[in-house]
Amino acid sequence: MSRPADLSSLQSALHQAGVEVYRTDDREIHIAERVRFHIMDSGVRLRLEDSARVSFTARTQRSDFPNEVAEQLFDRVRSMVGQSAGERGYAEADAKTIKVLDPVDASRVLDVWHEVTYEKDASELSDIIDEIRWALSVDKYVSS
């Protein structure tokens, strides 16, 4: 398969390949995953900037490891997910801490996530679809 020309043709090609789209931004397609009957954001993205890049975000939660500092939590993600991602050609693109706030009381922090995002260039449509499928198969929530 060749490289699609634009966002619309990419979205159509993904649909034809059986990949569900959660939403689309100006230069990014958010890939969906199904949990029973619900469609949810999978954390997998197809980013279209200079080139097409497949990215995904994996995380730990402080509530699962309350005695560990942020760097230890990032290291958990890197050791559980980053190694296999690296073997497949993904590189770490970002690492950040996200406070999960109570929707009723924004001053109350419910949990803290430590997220690591990995990205890989993919120029051919067949490669894009393969990488999206692989990224969907990765367990992106590190709890042990």
MODELLER restraints for C-alpha pairs under 7 A, 6 or more apart:
rsr = mdl.restraints
at = mdl.atoms
rsr.add(forms.Gaussian(group=physical.xy_distance, feature=features.Distance(at['CA:1:A'], at['CA:124:A']), mean=6.39, stdev=0.5))
rsr.add(forms.Gaussian(group=physical.xy_distance, feature=features.Distance(at['CA:1:A'], at['CA:125:A']), mean=5.58, stdev=0.5))
rsr.add(forms.Gaussian(group=physical.xy_distance, feature=features.Distance(at['CA:1:A'], at['CA:126:A']), mean=5.58, stdev=0.5))
rsr.add(forms.Gaussian(group=physical.xy_distance, feature=features.Distance(at['CA:2:A'], at['CA:124:A']), mean=5.30, stdev=0.5))
rsr.add(forms.Gaussian(group=physical.xy_distance, feature=features.Distance(at['CA:2:A'], at['CA:125:A']), mean=5.65, stdev=0.5))
rsr.add(forms.Gaussian(group=physical.xy_distance, feature=features.Distance(at['CA:3:A'], at['CA:123:A']), mean=6.09, stdev=0.5))
rsr.add(forms.Gaussian(group=physical.xy_distance, feature=features.Distance(at['CA:3:A'], at['CA:124:A']), mean=4.69, stdev=0.5))
rsr.add(forms.Gaussian(group=physical.xy_distance, feature=features.Distance(at['CA:3:A'], at['CA:125:A']), mean=5.13, stdev=0.5))
rsr.add(forms.Gaussian(group=physical.xy_distance, feature=features.Distance(at['CA:4:A'], at['CA:10:A']), mean=5.68, stdev=0.5))
rsr.add(forms.Gaussian(group=physical.xy_distance, feature=features.Distance(at['CA:4:A'], at['CA:125:A']), mean=6.63, stdev=0.5))
rsr.add(forms.Gaussian(group=physical.xy_distance, feature=features.Distance(at['CA:14:A'], at['CA:129:A']), mean=6.97, stdev=0.5))
rsr.add(forms.Gaussian(group=physical.xy_distance, feature=features.Distance(at['CA:20:A'], at['CA:31:A']), mean=6.11, stdev=0.5))
rsr.add(forms.Gaussian(group=physical.xy_distance, feature=features.Distance(at['CA:20:A'], at['CA:32:A']), mean=5.28, stdev=0.5))
rsr.add(forms.Gaussian(group=physical.xy_distance, feature=features.Distance(at['CA:21:A'], at['CA:29:A']), mean=6.93, stdev=0.5))
rsr.add(forms.Gaussian(group=physical.xy_distance, feature=features.Distance(at['CA:21:A'], at['CA:30:A']), mean=6.03, stdev=0.5))
rsr.add(forms.Gaussian(group=physical.xy_distance, feature=features.Distance(at['CA:21:A'], at['CA:31:A']), mean=4.61, stdev=0.5))
rsr.add(forms.Gaussian(group=physical.xy_distance, feature=features.Distance(at['CA:21:A'], at['CA:32:A']), mean=5.10, stdev=0.5))
rsr.add(forms.Gaussian(group=physical.xy_distance, feature=features.Distance(at['CA:22:A'], at['CA:30:A']), mean=5.36, stdev=0.5))
rsr.add(forms.Gaussian(group=physical.xy_distance, feature=features.Distance(at['CA:22:A'], at['CA:31:A']), mean=5.18, stdev=0.5))
rsr.add(forms.Gaussian(group=physical.xy_distance, feature=features.Distance(at['CA:22:A'], at['CA:32:A']), mean=4.42, stdev=0.5))
rsr.add(forms.Gaussian(group=physical.xy_distance, feature=features.Distance(at['CA:22:A'], at['CA:40:A']), mean=6.88, stdev=0.5))
rsr.add(forms.Gaussian(group=physical.xy_distance, feature=features.Distance(at['CA:22:A'], at['CA:41:A']), mean=5.97, stdev=0.5))
rsr.add(forms.Gaussian(group=physical.xy_distance, feature=features.Distance(at['CA:23:A'], at['CA:29:A']), mean=6.24, stdev=0.5))
rsr.add(forms.Gaussian(group=physical.xy_distance, feature=features.Distance(at['CA:23:A'], at['CA:30:A']), mean=5.24, stdev=0.5))
rsr.add(forms.Gaussian(group=physical.xy_distance, feature=features.Distance(at['CA:24:A'], at['CA:30:A']), mean=5.93, stdev=0.5))
rsr.add(forms.Gaussian(group=physical.xy_distance, feature=features.Distance(at['CA:27:A'], at['CA:47:A']), mean=6.04, stdev=0.5))
rsr.add(forms.Gaussian(group=physical.xy_distance, feature=features.Distance(at['CA:27:A'], at['CA:48:A']), mean=5.06, stdev=0.5))
rsr.add(forms.Gaussian(group=physical.xy_distance, feature=features.Distance(at['CA:27:A'], at['CA:49:A']), mean=6.57, stdev=0.5))
rsr.add(forms.Gaussian(group=physical.xy_distance, feature=features.Distance(at['CA:28:A'], at['CA:45:A']), mean=6.67, stdev=0.5))
rsr.add(forms.Gaussian(group=physical.xy_distance, feature=features.Distance(at['CA:28:A'], at['CA:46:A']), mean=5.61, stdev=0.5))
rsr.add(forms.Gaussian(group=physical.xy_distance, feature=features.Distance(at['CA:28:A'], at['CA:47:A']), mean=4.49, stdev=0.5))
rsr.add(forms.Gaussian(group=physical.xy_distance, feature=features.Distance(at['CA:28:A'], at['CA:48:A']), mean=5.92, stdev=0.5))
rsr.add(forms.Gaussian(group=physical.xy_distance, feature=features.Distance(at['CA:29:A'], at['CA:45:A']), mean=5.64, stdev=0.5))
rsr.add(forms.Gaussian(group=physical.xy_distance, feature=features.Distance(at['CA:29:A'], at['CA:46:A']), mean=5.06, stdev=0.5))
rsr.add(forms.Gaussian(group=physical.xy_distance, feature=features.Distance(at['CA:29:A'], at['CA:47:A']), mean=6.54, stdev=0.5))
rsr.add(forms.Gaussian(group=physical.xy_distance, feature=features.Distance(at['CA:30:A'], at['CA:41:A']), mean=6.93, stdev=0.5))
rsr.add(forms.Gaussian(group=physical.xy_distance, feature=features.Distance(at['CA:30:A'], at['CA:44:A']), mean=6.27, stdev=0.5))
rsr.add(forms.Gaussian(group=physical.xy_distance, feature=features.Distance(at['CA:30:A'], at['CA:45:A']), mean=4.71, stdev=0.5))
rsr.add(forms.Gaussian(group=physical.xy_distance, feature=features.Distance(at['CA:30:A'], at['CA:46:A']), mean=6.61, stdev=0.5))
rsr.add(forms.Gaussian(group=physical.xy_distance, feature=features.Distance(at['CA:31:A'], at['CA:41:A']), mean=6.43, stdev=0.5))
rsr.add(forms.Gaussian(group=physical.xy_distance, feature=features.Distance(at['CA:31:A'], at['CA:42:A']), mean=5.99, stdev=0.5))
rsr.add(forms.Gaussian(group=physical.xy_distance, feature=features.Distance(at['CA:31:A'], at['CA:44:A']), mean=5.45, stdev=0.5))
rsr.add(forms.Gaussian(group=physical.xy_distance, feature=features.Distance(at['CA:31:A'], at['CA:45:A']), mean=5.76, stdev=0.5))
rsr.add(forms.Gaussian(group=physical.xy_distance, feature=features.Distance(at['CA:32:A'], at['CA:39:A']), mean=6.14, stdev=0.5))
rsr.add(forms.Gaussian(group=physical.xy_distance, feature=features.Distance(at['CA:32:A'], at['CA:40:A']), mean=5.48, stdev=0.5))
rsr.add(forms.Gaussian(group=physical.xy_distance, feature=features.Distance(at['CA:32:A'], at['CA:41:A']), mean=4.88, stdev=0.5))
rsr.add(forms.Gaussian(group=physical.xy_distance, feature=features.Distance(at['CA:32:A'], at['CA:42:A']), mean=5.18, stdev=0.5))
rsr.add(forms.Gaussian(group=physical.xy_distance, feature=features.Distance(at['CA:33:A'], at['CA:39:A']), mean=5.76, stdev=0.5))
rsr.add(forms.Gaussian(group=physical.xy_distance, feature=features.Distance(at['CA:33:A'], at['CA:40:A']), mean=5.41, stdev=0.5))
rsr.add(forms.Gaussian(group=physical.xy_distance, feature=features.Distance(at['CA:33:A'], at['CA:41:A']), mean=6.28, stdev=0.5))
rsr.add(forms.Gaussian(group=physical.xy_distance, feature=features.Distance(at['CA:33:A'], at['CA:42:A']), mean=5.24, stdev=0.5))
rsr.add(forms.Gaussian(group=physical.xy_distance, feature=features.Distance(at['CA:34:A'], at['CA:40:A']), mean=6.15, stdev=0.5))
rsr.add(forms.Gaussian(group=physical.xy_distance, feature=features.Distance(at['CA:43:A'], at['CA:56:A']), mean=5.39, stdev=0.5))
rsr.add(forms.Gaussian(group=physical.xy_distance, feature=features.Distance(at['CA:43:A'], at['CA:57:A']), mean=5.48, stdev=0.5))
rsr.add(forms.Gaussian(group=physical.xy_distance, feature=features.Distance(at['CA:44:A'], at['CA:55:A']), mean=5.67, stdev=0.5))
rsr.add(forms.Gaussian(group=physical.xy_distance, feature=features.Distance(at['CA:44:A'], at['CA:56:A']), mean=4.27, stdev=0.5))
rsr.add(forms.Gaussian(group=physical.xy_distance, feature=features.Distance(at['CA:44:A'], at['CA:57:A']), mean=6.82, stdev=0.5))
rsr.add(forms.Gaussian(group=physical.xy_distance, feature=features.Distance(at['CA:44:A'], at['CA:135:A']), mean=6.58, stdev=0.5))
rsr.add(forms.Gaussian(group=physical.xy_distance, feature=features.Distance(at['CA:44:A'], at['CA:136:A']), mean=6.79, stdev=0.5))
rsr.add(forms.Gaussian(group=physical.xy_distance, feature=features.Distance(at['CA:45:A'], at['CA:54:A']), mean=5.73, stdev=0.5))
rsr.add(forms.Gaussian(group=physical.xy_distance, feature=features.Distance(at['CA:45:A'], at['CA:55:A']), mean=5.12, stdev=0.5))
rsr.add(forms.Gaussian(group=physical.xy_distance, feature=features.Distance(at['CA:45:A'], at['CA:56:A']), mean=6.14, stdev=0.5))
rsr.add(forms.Gaussian(group=physical.xy_distance, feature=features.Distance(at['CA:46:A'], at['CA:52:A']), mean=6.80, stdev=0.5))
rsr.add(forms.Gaussian(group=physical.xy_distance, feature=features.Distance(at['CA:46:A'], at['CA:53:A']), mean=5.71, stdev=0.5))
rsr.add(forms.Gaussian(group=physical.xy_distance, feature=features.Distance(at['CA:46:A'], at['CA:54:A']), mean=4.65, stdev=0.5))
rsr.add(forms.Gaussian(group=physical.xy_distance, feature=features.Distance(at['CA:46:A'], at['CA:55:A']), mean=6.38, stdev=0.5))
rsr.add(forms.Gaussian(group=physical.xy_distance, feature=features.Distance(at['CA:47:A'], at['CA:53:A']), mean=5.10, stdev=0.5))
rsr.add(forms.Gaussian(group=physical.xy_distance, feature=features.Distance(at['CA:47:A'], at['CA:54:A']), mean=6.28, stdev=0.5))
rsr.add(forms.Gaussian(group=physical.xy_distance, feature=features.Distance(at['CA:51:A'], at['CA:121:A']), mean=6.91, stdev=0.5))
rsr.add(forms.Gaussian(group=physical.xy_distance, feature=features.Distance(at['CA:51:A'], at['CA:123:A']), mean=6.93, stdev=0.5))
rsr.add(forms.Gaussian(group=physical.xy_distance, feature=features.Distance(at['CA:52:A'], at['CA:121:A']), mean=5.89, stdev=0.5))
rsr.add(forms.Gaussian(group=physical.xy_distance, feature=features.Distance(at['CA:52:A'], at['CA:122:A']), mean=5.60, stdev=0.5))
rsr.add(forms.Gaussian(group=physical.xy_distance, feature=features.Distance(at['CA:52:A'], at['CA:123:A']), mean=5.85, stdev=0.5))
rsr.add(forms.Gaussian(group=physical.xy_distance, feature=features.Distance(at['CA:53:A'], at['CA:119:A']), mean=6.31, stdev=0.5))
rsr.add(forms.Gaussian(group=physical.xy_distance, feature=features.Distance(at['CA:53:A'], at['CA:120:A']), mean=5.31, stdev=0.5))
rsr.add(forms.Gaussian(group=physical.xy_distance, feature=features.Distance(at['CA:53:A'], at['CA:121:A']), mean=4.29, stdev=0.5))
rsr.add(forms.Gaussian(group=physical.xy_distance, feature=features.Distance(at['CA:53:A'], at['CA:122:A']), mean=5.54, stdev=0.5))
rsr.add(forms.Gaussian(group=physical.xy_distance, feature=features.Distance(at['CA:54:A'], at['CA:119:A']), mean=5.63, stdev=0.5))
rsr.add(forms.Gaussian(group=physical.xy_distance, feature=features.Distance(at['CA:54:A'], at['CA:120:A']), mean=5.41, stdev=0.5))
rsr.add(forms.Gaussian(group=physical.xy_distance, feature=features.Distance(at['CA:54:A'], at['CA:121:A']), mean=6.44, stdev=0.5))
rsr.add(forms.Gaussian(group=physical.xy_distance, feature=features.Distance(at['CA:54:A'], at['CA:122:A']), mean=6.81, stdev=0.5))
rsr.add(forms.Gaussian(group=physical.xy_distance, feature=features.Distance(at['CA:54:A'], at['CA:128:A']), mean=6.88, stdev=0.5))
rsr.add(forms.Gaussian(group=physical.xy_distance, feature=features.Distance(at['CA:54:A'], at['CA:131:A']), mean=6.72, stdev=0.5))
rsr.add(forms.Gaussian(group=physical.xy_distance, feature=features.Distance(at['CA:54:A'], at['CA:132:A']), mean=6.60, stdev=0.5))
rsr.add(forms.Gaussian(group=physical.xy_distance, feature=features.Distance(at['CA:55:A'], at['CA:117:A']), mean=6.79, stdev=0.5))
rsr.add(forms.Gaussian(group=physical.xy_distance, feature=features.Distance(at['CA:55:A'], at['CA:118:A']), mean=5.43, stdev=0.5))
rsr.add(forms.Gaussian(group=physical.xy_distance, feature=features.Distance(at['CA:55:A'], at['CA:119:A']), mean=4.20, stdev=0.5))
rsr.add(forms.Gaussian(group=physical.xy_distance, feature=features.Distance(at['CA:55:A'], at['CA:120:A']), mean=6.44, stdev=0.5))
rsr.add(forms.Gaussian(group=physical.xy_distance, feature=features.Distance(at['CA:56:A'], at['CA:117:A']), mean=5.62, stdev=0.5))
rsr.add(forms.Gaussian(group=physical.xy_distance, feature=features.Distance(at['CA:56:A'], at['CA:118:A']), mean=5.58, stdev=0.5))
rsr.add(forms.Gaussian(group=physical.xy_distance, feature=features.Distance(at['CA:56:A'], at['CA:119:A']), mean=6.75, stdev=0.5))
rsr.add(forms.Gaussian(group=physical.xy_distance, feature=features.Distance(at['CA:56:A'], at['CA:135:A']), mean=6.48, stdev=0.5))
rsr.add(forms.Gaussian(group=physical.xy_distance, feature=features.Distance(at['CA:57:A'], at['CA:115:A']), mean=6.36, stdev=0.5))
rsr.add(forms.Gaussian(group=physical.xy_distance, feature=features.Distance(at['CA:57:A'], at['CA:116:A']), mean=5.58, stdev=0.5))
rsr.add(forms.Gaussian(group=physical.xy_distance, feature=features.Distance(at['CA:57:A'], at['CA:117:A']), mean=4.21, stdev=0.5))
rsr.add(forms.Gaussian(group=physical.xy_distance, feature=features.Distance(at['CA:57:A'], at['CA:118:A']), mean=6.38, stdev=0.5))
rsr.add(forms.Gaussian(group=physical.xy_distance, feature=features.Distance(at['CA:57:A'], at['CA:140:A']), mean=6.73, stdev=0.5))
rsr.add(forms.Gaussian(group=physical.xy_distance, feature=features.Distance(at['CA:58:A'], at['CA:77:A']), mean=6.62, stdev=0.5))
rsr.add(forms.Gaussian(group=physical.xy_distance, feature=features.Distance(at['CA:58:A'], at['CA:115:A']), mean=5.63, stdev=0.5))
rsr.add(forms.Gaussian(group=physical.xy_distance, feature=features.Distance(at['CA:58:A'], at['CA:116:A']), mean=5.46, stdev=0.5))
rsr.add(forms.Gaussian(group=physical.xy_distance, feature=features.Distance(at['CA:58:A'], at['CA:117:A']), mean=6.41, stdev=0.5))
rsr.add(forms.Gaussian(group=physical.xy_distance, feature=features.Distance(at['CA:58:A'], at['CA:140:A']), mean=4.18, stdev=0.5))
rsr.add(forms.Gaussian(group=physical.xy_distance, feature=features.Distance(at['CA:58:A'], at['CA:141:A']), mean=5.83, stdev=0.5))
rsr.add(forms.Gaussian(group=physical.xy_distance, feature=features.Distance(at['CA:59:A'], at['CA:77:A']), mean=6.09, stdev=0.5))
rsr.add(forms.Gaussian(group=physical.xy_distance, feature=features.Distance(at['CA:59:A'], at['CA:113:A']), mean=6.35, stdev=0.5))
rsr.add(forms.Gaussian(group=physical.xy_distance, feature=features.Distance(at['CA:59:A'], at['CA:114:A']), mean=5.33, stdev=0.5))
rsr.add(forms.Gaussian(group=physical.xy_distance, feature=features.Distance(at['CA:59:A'], at['CA:115:A']), mean=4.28, stdev=0.5))
rsr.add(forms.Gaussian(group=physical.xy_distance, feature=features.Distance(at['CA:59:A'], at['CA:116:A']), mean=6.22, stdev=0.5))
rsr.add(forms.Gaussian(group=physical.xy_distance, feature=features.Distance(at['CA:59:A'], at['CA:140:A']), mean=6.23, stdev=0.5))
rsr.add(forms.Gaussian(group=physical.xy_distance, feature=features.Distance(at['CA:59:A'], at['CA:141:A']), mean=5.26, stdev=0.5))
rsr.add(forms.Gaussian(group=physical.xy_distance, feature=features.Distance(at['CA:59:A'], at['CA:142:A']), mean=6.01, stdev=0.5))
rsr.add(forms.Gaussian(group=physical.xy_distance, feature=features.Distance(at['CA:60:A'], at['CA:73:A']), mean=6.26, stdev=0.5))
rsr.add(forms.Gaussian(group=physical.xy_distance, feature=features.Distance(at['CA:60:A'], at['CA:77:A']), mean=6.60, stdev=0.5))
rsr.add(forms.Gaussian(group=physical.xy_distance, feature=features.Distance(at['CA:60:A'], at['CA:113:A']), mean=5.72, stdev=0.5))
rsr.add(forms.Gaussian(group=physical.xy_distance, feature=features.Distance(at['CA:60:A'], at['CA:114:A']), mean=5.34, stdev=0.5))
rsr.add(forms.Gaussian(group=physical.xy_distance, feature=features.Distance(at['CA:60:A'], at['CA:115:A']), mean=6.77, stdev=0.5))
rsr.add(forms.Gaussian(group=physical.xy_distance, feature=features.Distance(at['CA:60:A'], at['CA:141:A']), mean=6.05, stdev=0.5))
rsr.add(forms.Gaussian(group=physical.xy_distance, feature=features.Distance(at['CA:60:A'], at['CA:142:A']), mean=5.09, stdev=0.5))
rsr.add(forms.Gaussian(group=physical.xy_distance, feature=features.Distance(at['CA:60:A'], at['CA:143:A']), mean=6.32, stdev=0.5))
rsr.add(forms.Gaussian(group=physical.xy_distance, feature=features.Distance(at['CA:61:A'], at['CA:111:A']), mean=6.79, stdev=0.5))
rsr.add(forms.Gaussian(group=physical.xy_distance, feature=features.Distance(at['CA:61:A'], at['CA:112:A']), mean=5.75, stdev=0.5))
rsr.add(forms.Gaussian(group=physical.xy_distance, feature=features.Distance(at['CA:61:A'], at['CA:113:A']), mean=4.52, stdev=0.5))
rsr.add(forms.Gaussian(group=physical.xy_distance, feature=features.Distance(at['CA:61:A'], at['CA:114:A']), mean=6.29, stdev=0.5))
rsr.add(forms.Gaussian(group=physical.xy_distance, feature=features.Distance(at['CA:62:A'], at['CA:111:A']), mean=6.35, stdev=0.5))
rsr.add(forms.Gaussian(group=physical.xy_distance, feature=features.Distance(at['CA:62:A'], at['CA:112:A']), mean=5.38, stdev=0.5))
rsr.add(forms.Gaussian(group=physical.xy_distance, feature=features.Distance(at['CA:62:A'], at['CA:113:A']), mean=6.29, stdev=0.5))
rsr.add(forms.Gaussian(group=physical.xy_distance, feature=features.Distance(at['CA:63:A'], at['CA:111:A']), mean=6.19, stdev=0.5))
rsr.add(forms.Gaussian(group=physical.xy_distance, feature=features.Distance(at['CA:64:A'], at['CA:143:A']), mean=6.35, stdev=0.5))
rsr.add(forms.Gaussian(group=physical.xy_distance, feature=features.Distance(at['CA:73:A'], at['CA:114:A']), mean=6.42, stdev=0.5))
rsr.add(forms.Gaussian(group=physical.xy_distance, feature=features.Distance(at['CA:74:A'], at['CA:114:A']), mean=5.98, stdev=0.5))
rsr.add(forms.Gaussian(group=physical.xy_distance, feature=features.Distance(at['CA:74:A'], at['CA:116:A']), mean=6.99, stdev=0.5))
rsr.add(forms.Gaussian(group=physical.xy_distance, feature=features.Distance(at['CA:77:A'], at['CA:116:A']), mean=6.92, stdev=0.5))
rsr.add(forms.Gaussian(group=physical.xy_distance, feature=features.Distance(at['CA:77:A'], at['CA:142:A']), mean=6.24, stdev=0.5))
rsr.add(forms.Gaussian(group=physical.xy_distance, feature=features.Distance(at['CA:89:A'], at['CA:120:A']), mean=6.32, stdev=0.5))
rsr.add(forms.Gaussian(group=physical.xy_distance, feature=features.Distance(at['CA:90:A'], at['CA:118:A']), mean=5.77, stdev=0.5))
rsr.add(forms.Gaussian(group=physical.xy_distance, feature=features.Distance(at['CA:90:A'], at['CA:119:A']), mean=5.14, stdev=0.5))
rsr.add(forms.Gaussian(group=physical.xy_distance, feature=features.Distance(at['CA:90:A'], at['CA:120:A']), mean=4.65, stdev=0.5))
rsr.add(forms.Gaussian(group=physical.xy_distance, feature=features.Distance(at['CA:91:A'], at['CA:118:A']), mean=5.33, stdev=0.5))
rsr.add(forms.Gaussian(group=physical.xy_distance, feature=features.Distance(at['CA:91:A'], at['CA:119:A']), mean=5.49, stdev=0.5))
rsr.add(forms.Gaussian(group=physical.xy_distance, feature=features.Distance(at['CA:91:A'], at['CA:120:A']), mean=6.51, stdev=0.5))
rsr.add(forms.Gaussian(group=physical.xy_distance, feature=features.Distance(at['CA:92:A'], at['CA:117:A']), mean=5.90, stdev=0.5))
rsr.add(forms.Gaussian(group=physical.xy_distance, feature=features.Distance(at['CA:92:A'], at['CA:118:A']), mean=4.41, stdev=0.5))
rsr.add(forms.Gaussian(group=physical.xy_distance, feature=features.Distance(at['CA:92:A'], at['CA:119:A']), mean=6.45, stdev=0.5))
rsr.add(forms.Gaussian(group=physical.xy_distance, feature=features.Distance(at['CA:93:A'], at['CA:117:A']), mean=5.52, stdev=0.5))
rsr.add(forms.Gaussian(group=physical.xy_distance, feature=features.Distance(at['CA:93:A'], at['CA:118:A']), mean=5.29, stdev=0.5))
rsr.add(forms.Gaussian(group=physical.xy_distance, feature=features.Distance(at['CA:93:A'], at['CA:119:A']), mean=6.09, stdev=0.5))
rsr.add(forms.Gaussian(group=physical.xy_distance, feature=features.Distance(at['CA:94:A'], at['CA:116:A']), mean=5.76, stdev=0.5))
rsr.add(forms.Gaussian(group=physical.xy_distance, feature=features.Distance(at['CA:94:A'], at['CA:117:A']), mean=5.09, stdev=0.5))
rsr.add(forms.Gaussian(group=physical.xy_distance, feature=features.Distance(at['CA:95:A'], at['CA:115:A']), mean=5.56, stdev=0.5))
rsr.add(forms.Gaussian(group=physical.xy_distance, feature=features.Distance(at['CA:95:A'], at['CA:116:A']), mean=4.34, stdev=0.5))
rsr.add(forms.Gaussian(group=physical.xy_distance, feature=features.Distance(at['CA:95:A'], at['CA:117:A']), mean=6.25, stdev=0.5))
rsr.add(forms.Gaussian(group=physical.xy_distance, feature=features.Distance(at['CA:96:A'], at['CA:114:A']), mean=5.97, stdev=0.5))
rsr.add(forms.Gaussian(group=physical.xy_distance, feature=features.Distance(at['CA:96:A'], at['CA:115:A']), mean=5.38, stdev=0.5))
rsr.add(forms.Gaussian(group=physical.xy_distance, feature=features.Distance(at['CA:96:A'], at['CA:116:A']), mean=6.64, stdev=0.5))
rsr.add(forms.Gaussian(group=physical.xy_distance, feature=features.Distance(at['CA:97:A'], at['CA:112:A']), mean=6.81, stdev=0.5))
rsr.add(forms.Gaussian(group=physical.xy_distance, feature=features.Distance(at['CA:97:A'], at['CA:113:A']), mean=5.69, stdev=0.5))
rsr.add(forms.Gaussian(group=physical.xy_distance, feature=features.Distance(at['CA:97:A'], at['CA:114:A']), mean=4.66, stdev=0.5))
rsr.add(forms.Gaussian(group=physical.xy_distance, feature=features.Distance(at['CA:97:A'], at['CA:115:A']), mean=6.20, stdev=0.5))
rsr.add(forms.Gaussian(group=physical.xy_distance, feature=features.Distance(at['CA:98:A'], at['CA:112:A']), mean=5.67, stdev=0.5))
rsr.add(forms.Gaussian(group=physical.xy_distance, feature=features.Distance(at['CA:98:A'], at['CA:113:A']), mean=5.06, stdev=0.5))
rsr.add(forms.Gaussian(group=physical.xy_distance, feature=features.Distance(at['CA:98:A'], at['CA:114:A']), mean=6.45, stdev=0.5))
rsr.add(forms.Gaussian(group=physical.xy_distance, feature=features.Distance(at['CA:99:A'], at['CA:109:A']), mean=6.41, stdev=0.5))
rsr.add(forms.Gaussian(group=physical.xy_distance, feature=features.Distance(at['CA:99:A'], at['CA:111:A']), mean=6.21, stdev=0.5))
rsr.add(forms.Gaussian(group=physical.xy_distance, feature=features.Distance(at['CA:99:A'], at['CA:112:A']), mean=4.57, stdev=0.5))
rsr.add(forms.Gaussian(group=physical.xy_distance, feature=features.Distance(at['CA:99:A'], at['CA:113:A']), mean=6.40, stdev=0.5))
rsr.add(forms.Gaussian(group=physical.xy_distance, feature=features.Distance(at['CA:100:A'], at['CA:109:A']), mean=5.83, stdev=0.5))
rsr.add(forms.Gaussian(group=physical.xy_distance, feature=features.Distance(at['CA:100:A'], at['CA:110:A']), mean=5.52, stdev=0.5))
rsr.add(forms.Gaussian(group=physical.xy_distance, feature=features.Distance(at['CA:100:A'], at['CA:111:A']), mean=5.17, stdev=0.5))
rsr.add(forms.Gaussian(group=physical.xy_distance, feature=features.Distance(at['CA:100:A'], at['CA:112:A']), mean=5.75, stdev=0.5))
rsr.add(forms.Gaussian(group=physical.xy_distance, feature=features.Distance(at['CA:101:A'], at['CA:108:A']), mean=5.87, stdev=0.5))
rsr.add(forms.Gaussian(group=physical.xy_distance, feature=features.Distance(at['CA:101:A'], at['CA:109:A']), mean=4.55, stdev=0.5))
rsr.add(forms.Gaussian(group=physical.xy_distance, feature=features.Distance(at['CA:101:A'], at['CA:110:A']), mean=5.44, stdev=0.5))
rsr.add(forms.Gaussian(group=physical.xy_distance, feature=features.Distance(at['CA:102:A'], at['CA:108:A']), mean=5.57, stdev=0.5))
rsr.add(forms.Gaussian(group=physical.xy_distance, feature=features.Distance(at['CA:102:A'], at['CA:109:A']), mean=6.10, stdev=0.5))
rsr.add(forms.Gaussian(group=physical.xy_distance, feature=features.Distance(at['CA:102:A'], at['CA:110:A']), mean=5.83, stdev=0.5))
rsr.add(forms.Gaussian(group=physical.xy_distance, feature=features.Distance(at['CA:122:A'], at['CA:128:A']), mean=5.40, stdev=0.5))
